[in-house]
Amino acid sequence: MKKITALILTLILALTMVFGFAGGAQAAYIELAEIYTSYGLGQTIFVQGSTDLALLMLYIITPDGSALPMTVSRAELLEGMEFRVGEDWDLGEYIIRIGYGSEIVNEYHFEVVQEPVDHTPERPDGNGGGRGTNNIVTNVTLSPARLEIEVGKSAQVTVTAASDVRWETDNGDIISISGTNEATVTGIKTGTAVAWAYSGNNYATLSVKVVPPKKEENPADEESDQPEKKDDEKKEEDKPAPDAFTDLNGVDWAKESINALAEAGVVNGTGDGTFAPSNNVTRAEFVKMIVTAFGFEHTGTPAGFDDVAGDEWYADTVYIAAENGIVNGYDGKFSPLDNISCQDAALILQRVADMKSIALTEPPVEETAAAEYAREAVALLKGNGVIDGAMSFSAAANATRAQSAYMIYNIYKMR
């Protein structure tokens, strides 16, 4: 197994240099294609698929149970990766597991045999290749693969697989599942649960969030119970709520974002009733807004930077962000007082969306202005309206307080 180990370690090193951050969140889907049930020594395994995660983990499990991990980006998975079955590979069953962080979403089994396997498609007359012809590992896909349902309500999930599936869940107190390929998922009590649809040895993962039932309102009753309002009361209600700060008239495009985040306690003014929307934002300030807005907490994972002293006002939130994989330093430093660029802010927000299961469902737009490391994040946020023309986004420029609030709120309201 020396060759496959060397190959994967090389891929891990290369990918870590380019994508030095953690993925996260529950995947809407991760799907692979063209994985055959058997390969011979010297043949090539082509791994290609699709996902809605920016980063994911792929593990190859060897017959002796060793796990060989690698970090894979969405772009790499879409383009496809090749792995050569080395002459020194052990014969037997291998498993490809793919997911995010330590969570496995899909699993595919294949066998390595001595002689090359013919994967030529079978002809209509029944003749075709040799062992393994048309024998592609069963893909299991779910539609949808993530649900939010109310207590007492149900939703349908369609499973695409070569055979009837069986379901398992990690929490039968929160959800119940009936059916097979056309399954009904019912919310029992509030909370989150994970379910797996198995087809043979392969499976796909369903993430479910059960929320309290919505209170039903009767508009007619409300109107009859309330005394008729006077004209001056109606006029007072029609007035827009005052801005949280006195200097927002020059940034009308960001008013809603700033006011909403101020009400939520995410942003503060400068102390004299103003917000200073055109001022730049430091890396420490941006991280504090992110941690506050999305409720990140300490994970217990060791994290620290040479230039972040424990008694600084921003130390705790920077450490929380690092523990959660939202930010990374460079050569052991975080540079907390440097201004954050628009593209770095976009990159952090993409990670936050992944970790908080905030679906960015629209395809990314073409992006060439951003630096390579942030190009995918900027393209995805632009495609989903988080970044738009109103905010005058310039990837390499420093992000202003108004731009930061605008981007954060556009993700925040998708929760």
C-alpha positions in Angstrom: 0.0 0.0 0.0 3.0 2.3 -0.1 2.0 3.8 -3.5 -1.5 4.7 -2.6 -0.4 6.1 0.7 2.2 8.3 -1.0 -0.4 9.4 -3.6 -3.0 10.4 -1.0 -0.5 12.1 1.3 0.7 14.2 -1.7 -3.0 15.1 -2.5 -3.6 16.0 1.1 -0.6 18.3 1.2 -1.5 20.0 -2.0 -5.1 20.5 -1.1 -4.2 21.7 2.4 -2.0 24.4 0.9 -4.8 25.7 -1.3 -7.8 25.0 0.9 -6.4 25.4 4.4 -9.7 25.5 6.1 -12.4 23.2 7.4 -15.7 22.5 5.7 -18.7 21.7 7.7 -22.4 21.8 8.1 -24.9 19.2 6.9 -24.7 18.5 3.2 -27.7 18.9 1.0 -26.2 16.1 -1.1 -22.9 14.4 -1.9 -23.1 12.0 -4.9 -20.4 10.0 -6.7 -20.6 8.3 -10.1 -18.8 5.7 -12.1 -17.5 3.6 -9.2 -17.3 0.0 -10.4 -17.6 -3.0 -8.0 -14.2 -4.4 -8.9 -10.9 -3.2 -10.3 -7.7 -5.1 -11.2 -4.2 -4.3 -10.3 -2.8 -1.5 -12.5 -6.3 -0.1 -13.4 -7.5 3.5 -12.7 -10.4 4.4 -10.5 -12.0 7.6 -11.6 -13.9 9.5 -8.8 -16.3 12.2 -9.9 -19.4 13.6 -8.4 -21.3 16.6 -7.2 -22.0 18.3 -3.8 -23.3 21.6 -2.4 -20.4 21.8 0.1 -17.3 23.8 -0.6 -15.0 21.2 1.0 -15.5 17.6 2.0 -13.5 14.7 3.3 -12.9 11.5 1.3 -11.6 8.4 2.9 -10.3 5.2 1.3 -10.6 2.3 3.7 -8.2 -0.6 2.9 -9.0 -4.3 3.5 -7.0 -4.2 6.8 -9.2 -1.3 8.0 -6.7 1.5 7.6 -8.3 4.9 6.7 -6.5 7.1 4.1 -8.1 10.6 4.3 -8.0 13.5 1.9 -9.6 16.9 1.7 -11.5 17.5 -1.6 -13.0 20.7 -2.9 -16.2 21.0 -4.8 -14.4 22.0 -8.0 -12.1 18.9 -7.7 -15.0 16.6 -7.2 -16.9 18.1 -10.2 -13.8 17.8 -12.4 -13.0 14.3 -11.2 -9.9 12.6 -9.7 -8.0 9.5 -10.8 -6.4 6.9 -8.5 -4.3 4.1 -9.9 -4.6 0.7 -8.3 -0.9 0.0 -7.6 0.6 -3.4 -8.2 1.4 -3.6 -4.5 -2.2 -2.9 -3.4 -3.7 -5.6 -1.2 -6.4 -7.7 -2.8 -9.8 -7.6 -1.2 -12.7 -5.2 -0.4 -12.1 -1.4 -0.3 -14.5 1.3 0.8 -14.8 4.9 -0.3 -16.5 7.1 2.3 -17.2 10.7 1.7 -18.6 13.4 4.0 -17.8 16.6 5.9 -15.5 16.7 8.9 -16.1 13.4 10.7 -19.6 13.0 9.3 -20.0 10.3 6.6 -22.7 11.0 4.0 -22.1 8.3 1.4 -20.3 5.0 1.3 -19.3 2.9 -1.7 -17.8 -0.6 -1.7 -15.5 -2.1 -4.4 -13.1 -5.0 -4.7 -9.5 -5.1 -5.9 -8.7 -8.3 -7.7 -5.6 -9.7 -9.4 -6.5 -9.4 -13.1 -7.7 -6.2 -14.9 -11.5 -6.0 -15.1 -13.3 -5.3 -18.3 -15.6 -2.3 -17.8 -16.8 -2.2 -21.5 -20.6 -1.7 -21.7 -22.6 -4.8 -22.5 -23.9 -5.0 -26.0 -27.6 -5.5 -26.8 -27.0 -9.1 -27.9 -25.8 -9.9 -24.4 -22.2 -10.1 -25.3 -19.8 -7.6 -23.9 -16.8 -7.3 -21.6 -15.6 -9.8 -19.0 -15.9 -9.8 -15.3 -17.4 -6.7 -13.9 -19.2 -5.6 -17.1 -21.8 -2.9 -16.4 -21.3 -3.6 -12.7 -21.3 -0.1 -11.3 -21.7 0.5 -7.6 -25.2 1.5 -6.7 -25.5 5.2 -6.0 -28.1 6.2 -3.4 -29.5 9.7 -3.7 -32.2 11.5 -1.8 -34.6 14.2 -2.8 -34.5 16.3 -0.7 -31.6 15.3 1.5 -32.3 17.9 4.1 -35.7 18.7 5.8 -37.2 21.1 8.2 -40.6 20.0 9.4 -43.0 21.0 12.2 -43.8 18.7 15.1 -46.7 16.5 14.0 -46.2 17.3 10.3 -44.8 15.0 7.7 -42.7 15.3 4.5 -41.9 13.0 1.6 -38.4 11.9 0.6 -37.7 10.1 -2.7 -34.8 7.6 -2.8 -33.1 6.7 -6.0 -31.4 3.4 -5.8 -31.1 0.1 -7.6 -33.1 -1.8 -5.0 -35.5 -1.2 -2.2 -33.9 0.7 0.7 -34.0 0.2 4.4 -33.9 3.2 6.8 -32.1 3.8 10.1 -32.1 6.9 12.2 -29.9 8.1 15.1 -32.9 9.4 17.1 -36.3 7.7 16.8 -37.6 10.1 19.5 -37.4 13.1 17.2 -38.5 11.6 13.8 -40.2 8.5 12.5 -39.8 7.1 9.0 -42.2 4.8 7.1 -41.9 3.5 3.6 -38.8 2.6 1.5 -37.9 4.4 -1.7 -40.9 6.7 -1.2 -40.6 7.5 2.5 -42.6 9.6 4.8 -40.7 11.5 7.5 -42.8 12.7 10.5 -41.6 15.1 13.2 -42.3 13.8 16.8 -40.6 16.5 18.9 -38.2 19.4 18.3 -34.6 18.7 17.7 -32.3 17.4 14.9 -31.9 13.9 13.7 -30.0 12.0 11.0 -31.4 9.1 9.0 -29.7 6.8 6.5 -31.2 5.1 3.5 -29.3 1.9 2.7 -29.2 0.1 -0.6 -27.0 -3.0 -0.1 -23.7 -1.8 1.4 -24.2 1.8 0.2 -26.2 4.6 1.7 -27.1 8.3 1.6 -27.7 10.6 4.6 -30.9 12.6 5.4 -30.6 15.5 7.8 -33.8 16.6 9.6 -34.6 19.5 11.8 -37.9 19.4 13.6 -39.3 22.8 14.7 -42.3 23.8 16.9 -45.6 24.0 15.2 -46.6 27.4 13.9 -49.3 29.1 15.9 -52.5 29.3 13.7 -54.0 32.8 13.7 -57.5 33.8 12.9 -57.5 37.2 11.3 -61.2 37.6 11.7 -61.0 37.0 15.5 -58.1 39.4 15.9 -60.0 42.1 14.1 -63.1 41.6 16.1 -61.2 41.6 19.4 -59.3 44.8 18.8 -60.9 48.2 19.1 -60.8 50.3 15.9 -57.7 52.5 15.8 -57.9 56.2 15.5 -56.5 58.0 12.4 -53.5 59.4 14.3 -52.6 55.9 15.7 -52.7 54.5 12.1 -50.5 57.3 10.9 -48.0 56.6 13.7 -47.9 53.0 12.7 -47.3 53.8 9.1 -44.1 55.7 10.0 -40.9 53.8 9.4 -38.9 52.8 12.4 -36.1 55.2 13.1 -32.6 54.1 12.1 -30.4 52.7 14.8 -27.7 55.3 14.0 -27.8 58.9 12.8 -25.4 58.6 9.8 -27.0 56.0 7.6 -28.5 58.3 5.0 -25.5 57.9 2.7 -25.8 54.1 2.7 -29.5 53.4 1.9 -28.6 50.0 0.4 -27.2 48.9 3.8 -29.8 50.4 6.2 -31.9 47.3 6.6 -28.8 45.2 7.3 -27.3 47.6 9.8 -30.5 48.2 11.7 -31.3 44.5 11.9 -27.9 43.6 13.2 -27.9 46.5 15.6 -31.3 45.2 17.0 -29.8 41.7 17.3 -26.7 43.1 19.2 -24.3 42.0 16.4 -23.1 45.5 15.6 -22.5 48.6 17.7 -22.0 52.3 17.0 -19.0 54.4 17.7 -20.4 55.7 21.0 -21.9 59.0 19.7 -24.9 57.6 18.0 -23.2 57.1 14.7 -22.1 53.9 12.9 -19.3 55.2 10.7 -20.4 53.0 7.7 -17.5 54.0 5.5 -14.8 53.0 8.0 -12.8 49.9 7.4 -13.2 46.8 9.5 -10.4 44.9 11.1 -10.1 41.2 11.1 -10.8 41.0 14.8 -13.9 43.2 14.4 -15.3 41.1 11.6 -14.7 37.8 13.5 -16.5 39.2 16.5 -19.5 40.1 14.4 -19.5 36.6 12.9 -19.2 34.8 16.2 -21.9 37.0 17.8 -24.3 36.7 14.8 -24.2 33.0 14.4 -23.7 31.9 18.0 -20.4 30.0 17.7 -19.0 28.7 20.9 -15.8 27.1 22.1 -15.3 23.5 20.9 -12.3 22.6 23.1 -10.1 22.2 20.1 -6.7 23.8 20.8 -6.2 27.1 18.9 -4.0 30.0 19.4 -2.0 32.7 17.6 1.3 34.3 18.4 -0.2 37.8 18.0 -3.4 37.3 19.9 -2.8 37.9 23.6 -5.4 36.4 26.0 -6.2 39.7 27.6 -7.2 41.5 24.4 -10.9 42.3 23.9 -11.0 40.2 20.7 -9.1 37.2 22.0 -12.0 35.0 23.0 -14.0 35.5 19.8 -10.8 34.9 17.6 -10.1 31.7 19.5 -13.7 30.6 19.1 -13.5 31.2 15.3 -10.3 29.3 15.0 -11.6 26.4 17.0 -14.6 26.1 14.7 -12.4 26.3 11.6 -13.8 29.7 10.5 -10.4 31.4 10.4 -6.8 30.3 10.0 -3.6 32.1 10.8 -0.5 32.4 8.7 2.8 31.3 10.2 1.1 31.2 13.6 -0.3 34.8 13.4 -3.8 36.1 12.9 -3.0 39.8 12.3 -6.2 40.9 14.2 -5.7 44.7 13.7 -5.2 44.5 10.0 -8.2 45.5 7.8 -10.1 42.6 6.3 -10.5 42.5 2.6 -13.8 41.9 0.9 -12.7 38.6 -0.5 -11.5 37.4 2.9 -14.8 38.4 4.4 -16.5 36.4 1.6 -14.4 33.3 2.3 -15.2 33.4 6.0 -18.9 33.8 5.2 -18.9 30.8 2.9 -17.4 28.7 5.7 -20.1 30.0 8.1 -22.8 29.1 5.6 -21.5 25.5 5.3 -21.1 25.1 9.1 -24.6 26.4 9.8 -26.4 24.4 7.2 -27.3 27.6 5.3 -28.0 26.4 1.8 -26.5 28.5 -1.0 -28.5 26.8 -3.7 -28.0 29.1 -6.8 -25.0 28.2 -8.9 -21.9 30.4 -8.6 -21.3 33.1 -11.2 -18.2 33.5 -13.2 -15.6 35.3 -11.1 -12.1 36.3 -12.2 -11.3 39.4 -10.1 -10.8 37.6 -6.8 -7.6 35.9 -5.7 -7.5 32.2 -6.4 -8.0 31.1 -2.8 -11.2 33.1 -2.5 -12.6 32.9 -6.0 -15.0 30.1 -5.4 -16.4 31.7 -2.3 -16.9 35.1 -4.0 -18.5 33.4 -7.0 -20.9 31.4 -4.8 -21.9 34.4 -2.7 -22.5 36.5 -5.8 -24.6 33.8 -7.4 -26.8 33.7 -4.3 -27.2 37.5 -3.9 -25.1 37.8 -0.7 -22.8 40.1 -2.7 -24.5 42.3 -5.3 -23.9 45.5 -7.2 -25.5 47.7 -4.5 -22.5 47.3 -2.2 -19.8 48.1 -4.8 -17.9 45.0 -4.0 -14.2 45.0 -4.9 -12.5 41.7 -4.0 -9.1 43.0 -3.0 -10.3 46.2 -1.4 -10.8 46.6 2.4 -14.3 45.9 3.5 -16.2 48.8 5.1 -18.5 48.6 8.1 -21.5 48.9 5.8 -20.3 46.3 3.4 -19.5 43.9 6.2 -23.0 44.3 7.8 -24.6 43.9 4.4 -22.9 40.6 3.6 -23.3 39.2 7.1 -27.0 40.0 7.2 -27.6 38.5 3.8 -26.3 35.2 5.2 -27.8 35.8 8.7 -31.4 36.1 7.4 -31.0 32.7 5.5 -30.8 30.8 8.7 
